[in-house]
Amino acid sequence: MKIKNLLDQSKQKLQGYSPTPDLDSEILLSSILEKNREFLFSHPDLAVSKKDSQKFNQLIIERIKQEPIAYIVGEKNFYRRTFTVNSATLIPRPETELIIEKVLEYYHREIYLSKNTFLIDIGTGSGCIVISLIKELQKTQSNFSALKAVGTDLSAKALVIARKNSKKFETKNQINFLEGNLLEPTLKKYPAQPAPEEKSLKDSQLIITANLPYLSQDIYKNCPKSVLQFEPQKALLADKNGLGLYIELLNQIKTNHLDQLAWNIYLIFEISPEQKELVEKEFKKIFPNIQMRFSQDFAQKYRFIEIFFK
Ligand SMILES: C[S@@+](CC[C@H](N)C(=O)[O-])C[C@H]1O[C@@H](n2cnc3c(N)ncnc32)[C@H](O)[C@@H]1O
């Protein structure tokens, strides 16, 4: 069958099942043919083999069952790069790209190149945040050896994908991926009092990025079927109105005295917009003197909090 006929058919089949039947059909056929979408438009009369047509129709069935396109094709764009994803990782969201922008702004404004800098991405998933940051900093940073980066996750399966992405983007030598709860694996690997030649969190500039699960039970249960059925619940849902993991993370910083040991700390978290007031209240209970700056996503909803310790 010709490309144009296959596409016409699949667009019809996806009507009512996907908000974007044309785009979905084009992405799925492109992935089967291993060509870009422009190729489909410029070769409408090209015949697709029976085997490829069958594979394509199978993908359309998966899409009708609401499987997200990113999982079907195994990749998702994030900050101008294509990351591998699978059902163990969250699909990176466009708004999370704003974390990259904000960290880069902070970095260029506040980082002292003479000091060791530790970048810690907690709940790294596909590794999209930490890998994007390292790639962007590589473009501008002259003293790159002073920068150490860590990506951590509770999910060993997600870390397999993060390491795969790190290899693909050639950041393997810059980023250590560690398994464990929040800051625990980092504190174990880089204790505050290390052997003299090792890098330490002590006296370092710390940048901690976290897009941890932050949905409350009420918000989670109203998510679309494609999220509930296909994305890992452990990547999305948290207790204490969605703030449980962020509260635990701040408590880890406090009990390990990182706020006093580090030379400087900057934190940025992605949150759910309705949590703003609760975040202000709960975070101040742990660290009464921090400065908090909230900022909005593309839909003008409060989505990020930056925390400054001095
Ligand atoms: C919302 S996803 C974010 C993934 C990725 N950073 C992104 O922005 O696409 C949250 C991630 O946190 C991980 N996670 C959940 N609980 C955790 C914990 N206690 N410690 C470390 N990681 C955790 C999940 O496995 C998941 O990969």
The ligand as an ORCA input file, in Angstrom:
! r2SCAN-3c Opt
* xyz 0 1
  C       8.236     12.482     38.030
  S       9.487     11.262     37.644
  C      10.714     12.331     36.947
  C      11.697     11.696     36.022
  C      12.642     12.697     35.330
  N      13.426     13.445     36.289
  C      11.866     13.658     34.460
  O      11.775     14.838     34.811
  O      11.312     13.222     33.436
  C      10.060     10.900     39.268
  C      11.190      9.900     39.389
  O      11.524      9.799     40.787
  C      11.804      8.457     41.110
  N      11.599      8.276     42.565
  C      10.446      8.048     43.222
  N      10.672      7.977     44.548
  C      12.006      8.176     44.734
  C      12.853      8.216     45.879
  N      12.363      8.054     47.103
  N      14.180      8.415     45.697
  C      14.676      8.589     44.443
  N      13.920      8.562     43.323
  C      12.606      8.362     43.461
  C      10.856      7.664     40.223
  O      11.327      6.334     40.069
  C      10.880      8.489     38.925
  O      11.873      8.032     38.051
*
